[in-house]
Amino acid sequence: MKIIENPKVENWATLLKRPTPDYASLENDVKAIFKDIKSHGDASVLKYTKLFDGIELQDMKLSPDELKNASDTIEPRLKASIDVAYNNIFKFHSAQEQEELKVETQPGVTCWQASKPIQKVGLYIPGGTAPLFSSILMLGIPAKIAGCREVILVTPPQKNGKVHPAMLYAAYKCGIKNIYQVGGIQAIAALTFGTQSIPKVYKIFGPGNQYVTVAKQVATTHDVAIDMPAGPSELLVLADESANSEYVASDLLSQAEHGIDSQVVLITTSRSFAEATKKALLHQLDKLPRKEIAMKAIEHSKFIVVKNREVALRMTNFYSPEHLIICLDNEMEAVKQIENAGSVFIGNFTPESAGDYASGTNHTLPTNAFARQYSGVNLDAFNKKITYQKITAEGLKHLGPHVENMSETEQLQAHKNAVTLRLKDIE
């Protein structure tokens, strides 16, 4: 874990390159599985679940009783924590609801916009090695608030062939009734085409490994939308000597333990702070249960010292991180200058893990610099915007001639005629 000082701007792209897998090399395998599942449905889904997960299932769908009994099998303290997280996430996402927007653009011409929920959505939740019940809350709550008619949850079975009770309880809280034990490429393909058991959906949400990422991209070629392009998790910490090096080290490790292809970056104006953080990180790393995973992620992570705050902010916007922690003097002035980030965490007492679980914001965020053009998941992600208009005879009398002029210039005579006929009757 080398500390790099004052890298040249022309080297930033190379220095800050993500450890992104070669997705193109996986595409043919993904497409072959898609083709198989499109042709053979459930039989192929079960085949790949046995092949990849080592689990032989008779029925992929969980029963209503399993869902209902989840609250009895979950540890009470964890149940209480999930309840707190649910309430915070629900409160924040409910506040994102928008009233119908109506404007009279000129006398007799009224335009308006209204939100309509996407009717059928699929939620992909990783869960084979770690039960990511927090992702169920992050996706299930906005789907519930939006009013999506059909919510299908897919998650790989654990080694014992069951779904963790915390996941079931989170789904129960979100009102999700259709849960299927299937993961990986086969889960995304099933949501894309539909099978005898698993319904086809209109949009797929959720994080996943490199195979799931490619599968979601392939799904878009079959008339299915996805939440965003996503890859390995990442965190950038922007800090000066006002920050706490122990805290910053813990935040960097909280992302590094996600996976060996995760990336964490520290940008600071202080060499001594970088050294202190490195020392704290190595000390904390040694005590982590997922030490081996975090160590491999740290290998392609960066500690960068720059000459001043302006350069630090420019580099941060260039990197466009999924998660950004800002611990600087005059922090809110720096926050105003952030243009590219999935989610921002401000100050020494705002750990990124709070947003991952329970503060209220969503943790499904754009990675791999897609924060330059994508938002994280929010309530709007589960809605469509439909526009409407109503024009009176008097309104068309004044607007119509302009439409005639414009359509005639574009040589679209039928467009002009649609107005001209009406104007003649009005006169």
Secondary structure, 3 states (H helix, E strand, C coil): CCEEECCCHHHHHHHCCCCCCCCHHHHHHHHHHHHHHHHHCHHHHHHHHHHHHCCCCCCCECCHHHHHCHHHHCCHHHHHHHHHHHHHHHHHHHCCCCCCEEEEEECCEEEEEEEEECCEEEEECCCCCCCCHHHHHHHHHHHHHHCCCEEEEEECCCCCCCCCHHHHHHHHHCCCCEEEECCHHHHHHHHHHCCCCCCCCCEEECCCCHHHHHHHHHHHHHCCEECCCCCCCEEEEEECCCCCHHHHHHHHHHHHCCCCCCEEEEEECCHHHHHHHHHHHHHHHCCCCCHHHHHHHHHCCEEEECCCHHHHHHHHHHHCCCEEEEECCCHHHHHHCCCCCCEEEECCCCCHHHHHHCCCCCCCCCCCCHHHCCCCCCHHHHEEEEEEEEECHHHHHHHHHHHHHHHHHCCCHHHHHHHHHHHHHHC
